[in-house]
């Protein structure tokens, strides 16, 4: 079961996840005990258990009863592409794959939600808005933000004004890419969002890219 992470748990999760992805914890390395991590981060042991359960769901650690928690070999993060146009979906899949990441495709909002329910390795969602109307895309983004707030969401649209009703709200996408999308744009998004970064950096400190339109 995935627990909703509060601010303290999210801080612990971010630091440990970045350490696992950056290679600070080599595959097979045993992590400190729950008690040691709780003291290190100044949180309750139950908070640490919730964080480790989340990391285990993502395939970054394995918890062995009676032995402890161990780092697992890193696998390429998965990018979920939600796009009802087959040609556009294939093009995005090609860009993501060439950049060295795994892609998972969904042709509609319902299919995208089903994938998110089943696959905990998804680290980024690229979603169209018009599927075929804008309310399908808006509804999908609201559902993702509510149920998986830890997963960055990028909107891919030829009509940025379709996102007007989300501006200033928590479910507003992290990034907005204007169609037609180019390979360089996708590479920039993947670099900004998926590459390990120091734990003290946040979304607000990420560099601005001219090819992207920040929401």
Secondary structure, 3 states (H helix, E strand, C coil): CCCCCCHHHHHHHHHHHHHHHHCCCCCCCECCCHHHHHHHHCCCHHHHHHHHHHHHHCCCEEEECCCEEEECCCCCCEEEEECCCHHHHHHHHHHHHHCCCEEEEECCHHHHHHHHHHCCCEEEEEEECCCCCHHHHHHHHHHHHHHCCCCEEEEEECCHHHHHHHCCCCCCCCEEEECCCCHHHHHHHHHHHHCCCCCCCCHHHCCCCCCCEEC
